[in-house]
Amino acid sequence: MLTGTVTTFGGQPAAGARVTVSGEGPPRTTVTDVRGHFAVTALRAGRYYVSVFKQGYVSVSYGQRRVNSQGTAVPLTDGETREIAMQLPRGGVITGMVLDERGDPAVGASVRAMRFMMMGGERRPQQSGGDTTDDRGIYRMHSLQPGDYAVCATLRNMGPQNDAQRIQSEIDMVRRMITTAPSAGARQQMQTRLADLQGQLPAQGEPVNGYAPVCFPGSSPNASTTIPVAAGEEKTGIDLQLFLTPVARVEGTLIAPAGLDLRNTQVGLSNVDEAVTAVDRLFAPVDESGRFTFQNVPPGRYNLFARMMSGGPMPMPAPASGDAAAKPPPRLWANADITVAGQDLTGIALEMHRGVTVSGQLVFQGTTLQPPADLSRAQVSVFPFAPDPTGMMMTGNSQAVVEASGRFTITDVFPGKYRVSAGIMGMTGMAGGPGWVLDAATVDGEDALDTPLEVRNRAITGVTITMVDRSTELSGTVADEKGKPMTEHTLLLYPVDQKYWVPQSRRIRTTRADEGGHYVFRLVPPGDYRLTTLVDPEPGSWFDKTFLSDLDSSSIRVSLSDGEKRVEHVRIR
C-alpha cells in the first residue's frame, strides 16, 4: 500500500488533489481528503511513480528536481506500506489588458500562453493556458507551470465586415442550397435569387479591415518576447494592443475525379511563418462541387492543404460474377503555398492527387533461425516522423500489403517525412517474430530507421527492410563508490556520430536501473556510443544537440559490435 499527505507550500492540507500512481499494471488514481491524505491499496511489488494535480497549483511528481520531469520511483515489496509527503507550489499567473486600435478595451479577445517545451524531439511552443478578455479588456491566465511563455491575442474576424461581404456570404449560402433543393421549381427560385445577388455585388470591392493576431510586446504581428514565470509568480502588465489590417477572402475549387463526394474533404490554411504562434489552423467547409471559402484571412504566408481520408460514395460498376470486389475510392491530397496581402484570392484551382506508393522487399537474414516460409503475415507500415506543421499528413499508420515472398506495397501515402516499422502479426514492438528483430530499412543507400523517409510527389521503390536473428545489448549496474545501487539516475546512451542526433533517433536511448541497480539497453544498433547518467532530466531534452554536446566530458565511450551482449558497470561519485 502507498499512502501519503499532500500540502501546499504554506503547509496547509491540499484537499481534493488528484493523485496518480503508475508503474506496475494500469495507473491508479485517487483524491486527497480534507487532511490532504491519500491511500492506494492492493499494489503488487514493484516501483511506482506518483504525480499530483490540483487546479491553481503546479503539478508535481514525487522526487522531481525540475519542472515536468518524471521524478523518483517509490519501491514497494510484497505487503509493504510506504508513506510519502508531497508539496504543491502555487501556479504562475500572467495577466494584463488587450486594447483595440483606438486604445479601448477589446472585449472577447482570445489570449493564449504558449510555453516552450520539448515535443517530438524539438523545442516547440505549446499552449499551456488561455483566457478571454472581459468587458474591461482584462485577462488572467492562472495555474501556469514554471517556464518561458509567449503571450498572444486574437480577436476573431467573425461575420461579414461590409455590404459586399454580406452579399457574398448570402451567395455562398444560396449556392449550397441549390445542390440540395427538393424540386426543380425550388432550384429555379434559388437560381433567380442567386442572379439577383450577383447583380448587387459592387464591381470594385472596398477594402476589408480586420484584426491580425499579435504577440507580446506587440511591435509587429510576428514579433514575440518570452516571459519567464516562476512557481507562484504573478506577471502583471502584460498588455497587448490589436491593430487593424486588410484581411482577404480566399476562395477556390477542388479538382478531383468525377463521382467523389468532396464534402468529405478537409481543407485548411496553416500559417508557415514560424514566429507566429497566435494563429490556429483555419478550416473551411467544402460543398458538393468542391468549392471552399475562407473569410477575413489576415496577411501572411500560408500552406493551403486538402486531404480526403476517405473518398466517400463513388458510383462504381458492380463486379461481374467471380471478379474481385470493387476497390474503395483512393485517399487524395493537395497543397499549395499562397501569400495573403490584403487582396482577395479567388479562382484558386486546387488539384487533388492520389498519395504515392512506397514498395520494396522484406528480407530475413538468419544465422541460426530459418526465415518464415510465408511472409504474408508480416506487417510493414510507415507513420509520421514528427508533428506536421502543415497539417496535411495523414495521421496514424499506413499499412502495407505484404505478399508471401515478402514483396510489400503501401498505397496512398501523403507527402511528408515518415518512419518505417515492420514485424510479424501477433508480435509487438520491434519484434519480427520469435528471435527476429528489425535491423535496417534502406532506400537509395540511406537507412530510414536513422533518417526519415521523405515522401514527395513520386513513388518510392526499392525499399529493403531487413530482419535479423541477432540483437545487440548493453547492460550492467549503476552504483556509488561503495557499491550501493543508484536507482534515481537516468542512464543515457547516445551515438558518437552527430549525424544521428536527430529527434526521436533510435540510437538515443534512456532507461532507469531497477531496485538492484541493474540496467539494460536492448536492440541497440551496432556502433560507437557514449554512456552517462542524468538526475531527473526534462523528458526529451536528450534529443537537443547542445544538451548532448555538453555531456561528452562526463560520459563513457562504448563500442558495440553486431550481436554483442556487452556489460558496462557505471560508478557514480
C-alpha positions in Angstrom: 0.0 0.0 0.0 1.1 3.5 -0.8 -0.1 6.3 1.5 0.9 10.0 1.8 0.0 13.6 2.5 -0.2 16.4 0.1 0.2 20.0 1.4 0.7 23.4 -0.2 3.9 25.3 0.3 2.2 27.2 3.1 1.8 23.9 5.0 -2.0 23.7 4.5 -3.6 20.4 3.5 -4.2 20.2 -0.2 -7.7 18.7 -0.2 -9.2 17.5 -3.5 -5.9 17.0 -5.2 -5.8 14.2 -7.8 -3.1 11.6 -7.1 -2.0 9.2 -9.9 0.2 6.2 -9.1 1.7 4.4 -12.1 4.2 1.6 -12.6 3.1 -2.0 -12.2 -0.2 -2.5 -14.0 -2.6 0.2 -15.1 -2.3 3.7 -13.5 -4.4 4.1 -10.3 -6.0 7.5 -9.4 -7.4 8.8 -6.1 -8.3 12.1 -4.5 -6.9 13.6 -1.2 -9.3 14.1 1.7 -9.8 17.2 3.8 -6.5 16.5 5.6 -4.6 16.1 2.3 -4.3 12.4 2.9 -4.5 9.7 0.2 -4.1 5.9 0.1 -3.7 3.5 -2.8 -4.1 -0.1 -1.7 -3.6 -3.6 -3.3 -0.4 -2.7 -5.1 1.9 -5.5 -6.0 5.6 -5.4 -5.6 7.4 -3.0 -7.9 8.4 0.6 -8.5 5.8 3.3 -8.7 5.8 6.9 -9.8 3.4 9.4 -8.0 2.1 12.6 -9.5 -0.3 15.2 -8.1 -2.6 17.7 -9.8 -4.8 20.4 -8.3 -6.3 23.4 -10.1 -4.4 26.6 -9.3 -1.2 24.7 -8.4 1.8 23.4 -10.2 1.5 19.6 -11.0 4.4 17.8 -9.4 5.9 14.3 -9.4 7.4 12.7 -6.3 11.1 13.3 -6.0 11.3 15.6 -9.1 14.0 18.2 -9.3 12.8 20.1 -12.2 9.5 21.0 -14.0 7.8 18.3 -15.9 10.3 15.6 -15.0 9.3 12.0 -14.1 10.6 12.2 -10.5 11.8 9.4 -8.4 10.3 5.9 -8.2 8.9 4.6 -4.9 9.9 0.9 -4.4 7.4 -1.4 -2.8 7.9 -5.0 -1.7 5.1 -7.5 -1.2 2.9 -6.5 1.8 4.9 -3.3 2.4 3.3 0.0 3.2 5.1 3.2 2.3 4.2 6.7 3.3 5.4 9.8 1.4 4.8 13.5 1.6 4.5 16.0 -1.3 4.1 19.7 -1.6 2.2 21.7 -4.2 3.5 25.2 -5.1 1.0 27.7 -6.5 0.8 28.0 -10.2 2.1 31.1 -12.0 -0.2 33.9 -13.3 0.1 36.1 -16.4 -2.4 39.0 -16.5 -2.9 42.2 -18.5 -5.2 44.1 -20.8 -5.9 43.8 -24.5 -6.8 47.1 -26.3 -8.2 47.7 -29.8 -6.7 50.1 -32.4 -8.3 53.1 -30.6 -7.0 52.2 -27.2 -10.4 51.0 -26.0 -10.8 47.6 -24.2 -11.0 44.7 -26.6 -13.9 42.6 -25.3 -13.9 38.9 -26.0 -10.4 38.7 -27.3 -8.8 35.2 -27.0 -5.4 35.2 -25.2 -3.1 32.2 -25.1 0.0 31.4 -23.1 2.5 29.4 -25.2 5.2 27.6 -23.2 8.3 26.4 -25.0 8.8 22.7 -24.2 10.3 19.5 -25.8 7.8 17.9 -28.3 8.7 15.3 -30.8 12.4 15.8 -30.0 12.3 19.6 -30.7 11.5 22.6 -28.5 8.2 24.0 -29.6 5.6 26.4 -28.3 2.7 24.6 -26.8 -0.5 26.2 -25.5 -0.4 25.9 -21.7 -3.0 28.5 -20.7 -5.7 30.7 -22.1 -8.4 33.2 -21.2 -11.0 35.6 -22.8 -10.9 39.3 -22.0 -13.8 40.7 -20.0 -15.7 44.0 -20.5 -12.6 45.8 -19.3 -10.3 44.1 -21.8 -8.6 42.3 -18.9 -7.4 38.7 -19.0 -5.9 36.5 -16.3 -4.2 33.1 -17.0 -3.5 31.1 -13.9 -2.3 27.6 -12.8 0.8 28.0 -15.1 3.7 25.7 -14.8 7.1 27.4 -14.4 8.7 28.2 -17.8 9.1 30.7 -20.6 5.9 31.9 -22.3 4.9 33.7 -25.4 1.6 35.6 -24.9 -0.6 36.1 -27.9 -4.0 37.6 -28.5 -6.6 37.2 -31.3 -9.9 38.9 -31.9 -11.8 36.8 -34.3 -13.0 38.4 -37.5 -16.4 36.8 -37.4 -19.2 37.6 -39.8 -19.4 40.0 -42.8 -17.4 43.2 -42.4 -19.2 45.2 -45.1 -22.1 45.1 -47.6 -20.0 43.3 -50.2 -19.1 40.5 -47.7 -22.7 40.3 -46.6 -23.9 39.8 -50.2 -21.1 37.3 -50.9 -22.0 35.3 -47.8 -25.6 35.0 -48.9 -24.4 34.0 -52.4 -22.4 31.2 -50.9 -25.4 30.0 -48.8 -27.7 30.0 -51.9 -25.2 28.0 -53.9 -25.1 25.4 -51.2 -28.9 25.3 -51.0 -29.3 24.8 -54.8 -27.4 21.4 -54.6 -29.9 20.1 -52.0 -33.2 21.7 -53.3 -36.1 19.3 -53.2 -37.6 20.1 -56.6 -36.8 21.7 -59.9 -39.1 24.7 -59.0 -37.2 25.3 -55.8 -33.9 25.2 -57.7 -35.2 27.7 -60.3 -36.3 30.1 -57.5 -32.8 29.9 -55.9 -31.1 30.4 -59.3 -33.2 33.6 -59.7 -32.2 34.8 -56.2 -28.5 33.9 -57.0 -28.6 36.0 -60.2 -30.1 38.9 -58.3 -27.5 38.8 -55.5 -24.6 38.6 -58.1 -26.0 41.7 -59.7 -25.8 43.6 -56.4 -22.1 42.8 -55.9 -20.0 46.0 -56.4 -17.7 45.9 -59.3 -14.8 47.1 -57.1 -15.0 45.6 -53.6 -14.0 48.1 -50.9 -11.0 47.0 -48.7 -12.0 45.0 -45.7 -10.1 45.5 -42.4 -9.9 43.0 -39.6 -7.7 42.2 -36.6 -4.4 40.3 -37.0 -3.1 38.1 -34.2 -0.5 39.9 -32.1 2.1 38.6 -29.6 3.6 40.4 -26.6 5.2 43.0 -26.8 3.2 43.7 -30.0 5.7 45.7 -32.0 4.7 43.7 -35.1 2.3 40.8 -35.8 5.1 38.2 -35.8 7.3 39.5 -33.0 7.2 37.9 -29.6 9.2 38.0 -26.4 9.2 35.2 -24.0 8.1 35.9 -20.4 9.8 33.8 -17.6 7.3 32.7 -15.0 8.3 31.0 -11.7 6.1 28.9 -9.5 3.7 31.1 -7.7 4.8 34.2 -9.5 2.3 36.7 -10.9 3.3 38.7 -14.0 1.2 41.8 -14.4 1.0 44.4 -17.0 1.4 42.1 -19.9 -0.7 44.3 -22.2 -1.3 43.9 -25.9 -2.7 46.3 -28.5 -4.5 45.0 -31.5 -4.4 46.8 -34.8 -6.4 46.7 -38.0 -5.0 45.3 -41.1 -6.5 44.5 -44.5 -8.0 40.9 -44.5 -8.8 38.9 -47.5 -11.2 36.3 -48.9 -9.5 33.1 -50.1 -11.7 31.1 -52.4 -11.1 28.2 -54.7 -12.3 24.8 -56.0 -11.0 21.3 -55.6 -10.3 19.5 -58.8 -10.9 15.8 -58.3 -12.1 12.7 -60.3 -15.8 12.7 -61.1 -18.1 10.9 -58.7 -16.3 11.7 -55.5 -18.2 13.2 -52.6 -15.9 16.2 -51.9 -17.8 17.1 -48.8 -15.6 14.5 -47.0 -12.5 16.6 -47.8 -10.8 18.7 -45.1 -9.5 22.0 -46.5 -7.3 24.1 -44.2 -4.9 27.1 -44.1 -1.8 26.7 -42.0 0.5 29.7 -41.3 4.1 28.9 -42.2 5.7 31.8 -40.5 7.5 30.2 -37.6 7.4 33.3 -35.5 3.6 33.4 -35.5 2.3 31.5 -32.5 -1.2 33.0 -32.2 -2.8 31.7 -35.4 -4.7 28.4 -35.2 -5.2 26.5 -38.4 -8.2 27.8 -40.3 -10.6 25.3 -41.8 -13.3 25.8 -44.4 -16.3 23.6 -45.4 -16.4 22.1 -48.9 -19.6 22.0 -50.9 -20.7 19.3 -53.3 -19.0 21.0 -56.2 -15.7 21.2 -54.4 -15.9 25.0 -53.7 -14.4 26.3 -50.4 -14.1 29.8 -48.9 -12.1 31.4 -46.1 -13.3 34.7 -44.9 -11.2 37.5 -43.3 -7.8 35.9 -43.6 -5.0 38.1 -42.0 -1.9 38.8 -44.1 0.8 36.1 -44.0 2.3 33.1 -45.8 0.1 30.1 -45.7 0.0 26.5 -46.8 -3.3 25.7 -48.4 -4.0 22.0 -48.0 -6.7 19.5 -48.6 -6.9 15.8 -47.6 -9.5 13.2 -48.3 -9.1 10.4 -45.9 -12.0 8.5 -47.4 -13.3 9.1 -50.8 -16.9 8.7 -49.8 -19.6 7.4 -52.0 -18.5 6.9 -55.6 -20.6 5.2 -58.3 -18.8 2.1 -59.5 -20.0 -0.7 -61.7 -21.0 -3.9 -59.9 -18.3 -6.5 -60.3 -19.0 -9.4 -62.6 -19.5 -12.8 -61.1 -16.2 -14.2 -59.9 -14.5 -10.8 -60.1 -12.8 -9.2 -57.1 -15.0 -6.8 -55.2 -14.8 -3.1 -56.3 -12.0 -1.2 -54.6 -12.8 1.7 -52.3 -12.0 5.1 -53.7 -8.5 6.4 -53.0 -7.3 8.9 -50.5 -6.4 12.2 -52.1 -4.4 15.2 -51.2 -3.5 18.6 -52.4 -1.5 21.6 -51.2 -0.2 25.0 -52.4 1.7 27.8 -50.9 -0.1 31.2 -51.0 0.6 34.7 -49.8 -2.2 36.8 -48.4 -1.5 40.5 -48.6 -4.9 42.1 -48.1 -6.4 41.5 -51.6 -8.9 38.7 -52.2 -7.6 35.5 -53.7 -10.2 33.9 -55.8 -10.4 31.3 -58.5 -7.8 29.0 -56.9 -7.8 25.6 -58.5 -6.5 23.0 -56.1 -5.9 19.8 -57.9 -6.3 16.6 -55.8 -3.7 13.8 -56.2 -3.5 10.3 -55.1 -1.0 9.5 -52.4 2.2 7.9 -53.7 3.2 4.3 -53.5 6.0 3.0 -51.3 7.2 -0.5 -52.2 10.0 -2.8 -51.6 11.1 -6.2 -50.2 11.1 -7.7 -46.8 14.3 -9.8 -46.2 15.1 -12.2 -43.4 18.8 -12.9 -42.8 19.2 -15.7 -40.3 22.4 -17.2 -38.8 20.7 -19.8 -36.6 17.0 -19.4 -37.4 15.1 -20.5 -40.5 13.3 -17.5 -42.1 9.5 -17.8 -42.2 8.3 -19.6 -45.4 5.2 -17.4 -45.8 5.7 -13.6 -45.2 2.1 -12.6 -45.9 1.6 -12.4 -42.1 4.2 -9.7 -41.8 3.2 -6.1 -41.0 5.0 -3.2 -42.7 3.9 0.4 -42.1 5.0 4.0 -42.2 4.0 6.6 -39.7 4.6 10.3 -39.4 8.1 11.2 -38.3 7.1 14.2 -36.2 4.2 16.7 -35.8 3.4 18.0 -39.2 3.5 21.8 -39.4 1.2 21.9 -42.5 -1.4 19.6 -41.1 -1.6 17.8 -44.4 -0.1 14.5 -43.5 -2.2 11.5 -42.8 -2.4 10.6 -39.1 -1.7 7.2 -37.8 0.0 4.3 -39.6 -0.3 3.5 -43.3 -0.2 -0.3 -43.6 1.4 -2.3 -46.4 0.0 -5.3 -48.3 2.7 -8.0 -48.0 3.0 -10.9 -50.3 4.1 -14.4 -49.3 7.5 -13.7 -50.9 8.0 -10.6 -48.8 7.2 -8.1 -51.5 5.2 -5.2 -50.0 3.3 -2.2 -51.3 1.9 0.8 -49.3 -0.5 2.9 -51.3 -1.8 6.4 -50.9 0.9 7.8 -48.7 0.7 11.6 -48.4 3.9 13.7 -48.9 5.9 14.2 -45.7 8.5 12.6 -43.5 7.9 9.1 -42.1 9.4 6.4 -40.1 9.3 2.7 -41.0 8.1 -0.2 -38.9 8.0 -3.9 -39.5 7.1 -7.1 -37.6 5.1 -10.3 -37.7 1.4 -10.3 -37.0 0.8 -11.0 -33.3 4.1 -9.7 -32.2 4.6 -6.3 -30.6 7.2 -3.6 -30.6 10.2 -4.0 -32.8 10.0 -7.8 -32.8 9.8 -9.5 -36.1 8.7 -12.9 -34.6 10.4 -15.2 -32.1 14.1 -14.4 -32.3 13.8 -11.8 -35.2 14.4 -8.1 -34.9 14.2 -5.2 -37.3 17.7 -4.3 -38.5 17.5 -1.8 -41.4 15.2 -0.2 -43.9 17.4 1.1 -46.7 16.3 3.4 -49.5 19.0 4.6 -52.0 21.7 3.8 -49.6 20.2 5.6 -46.6 18.7 3.8 -43.6 15.2 5.0 -43.0 15.4 3.8 -39.4 18.0 6.5 -38.7 16.8 9.3 -41.0 13.2 10.0 -42.0 11.8 8.5 -45.2 10.9 11.6 -47.2 7.9 11.1 -49.4 7.3 13.6 -52.2 5.3 13.5 -55.3 6.6 10.3 -56.9 6.6 6.7 -56.0 9.4 5.2 -53.8 10.6 1.8 -54.9 13.4 -0.5 -53.9 12.9 -0.2 -50.2 14.7 -3.1 -48.5 13.6 -4.0 -45.0 16.0 -6.4 -43.3 15.1 -8.6 -40.3 17.9 -10.5 -38.4 18.0 -13.2 -35.7 20.6 -11.4 -33.6 20.4 -8.4 -31.4 22.9 -6.1 -29.7 22.6 -5.2 -26.0 24.3 -3.1 -23.4 23.7 -3.9 -19.7 25.3 -3.5 -16.3 24.9 -1.9 -13.0 24.9 1.6 -11.7 26.1 2.2 -8.1 28.0 4.7 -6.0 31.7 4.3 -5.0 30.7 2.0 -2.1 28.7 -0.3 -4.4 25.2 0.9 -3.3 22.7 0.7 -6.2 21.8 4.1 -7.6 18.2 4.0 -8.8 17.3 7.7 -9.0 19.6 8.3 -12.0 18.5 8.1 -15.7 21.0 6.4 -17.9 21.5 7.9 -21.3 23.1 6.2 -24.3 23.8 8.3 -27.4 25.9 7.9 -30.5 29.3 9.5 -31.0 28.4 10.4 -34.6 26.4 13.6 -34.5 24.5 12.8 -37.8 22.3 10.5 -35.6 21.5 13.4 -33.2 18.0 13.9 -34.6 14.6 14.0 -33.0 13.3 10.5 -32.0 16.6 8.8 -33.0 16.5 5.1 -32.3 20.2 5.4 -31.3 19.4 7.8 -28.4 18.1 5.8 -25.5 17.3 6.3 -21.9 16.5 3.9 -19.1 16.3 3.6 -15.3 18.0 0.9 -13.2 15.9 -1.5 -11.2 16.0 -1.8 -7.4 19.3 -3.7 -7.6 20.9 -1.1 -9.8 20.7 -3.2 -12.9 20.0 -1.6 -16.3 19.8 -2.9 -19.9 19.5 -1.3 -23.3 18.1 -3.9 -25.8 18.0 -3.9 -29.6 20.7 -1.2 -29.9 22.1 -0.7 -33.5 25.9 -1.5 -33.6 28.2 1.5 -33.4 30.1 3.8 -31.2 28.3 5.4 -28.3 28.6 7.4 -25.1 27.0 6.4 -21.8 26.3 8.8 -19.0 23.9 9.3 -16.1 21.4 12.2 -15.5 19.5 13.3 -12.5 15.8 13.8 -13.3 16.2 15.4 -16.7 13.5 17.1 -18.7 11.8 14.5 -20.9 13.1 14.7 -24.5 16.0 17.1 -23.6 18.4 14.4 -24.8 17.4 15.0 -28.4 18.8 18.5 -28.2 22.2 18.8 -29.9 23.5 21.4 -27.5 22.4 19.3 -24.5 24.3 16.2 -25.8 27.5 18.2 -26.6 27.7 19.3 -23.0 27.7 15.7 -21.8 30.8 14.4 -23.7 33.3 15.2 -21.0 31.3 13.3 -18.3 30.4 10.2 -20.4 31.9 6.8 -21.0 32.7 5.7 -24.6 31.3 2.3 -25.5 31.6 0.5 -28.8 29.1 -2.2 -29.7 29.6 -4.8 -32.4 26.8 -6.5 -34.3 25.1 -9.1 -32.0 27.3 -8.2 -29.0 26.0 -8.5 -25.4 28.2 -6.1 -23.6 28.4 -5.4 -19.9 29.4 -2.0 -18.6 29.3 -1.1 -14.9 28.8 2.6 -14.0 30.1 4.1 -10.8 28.8 7.5 -9.7 31.0 9.6 -7.4 
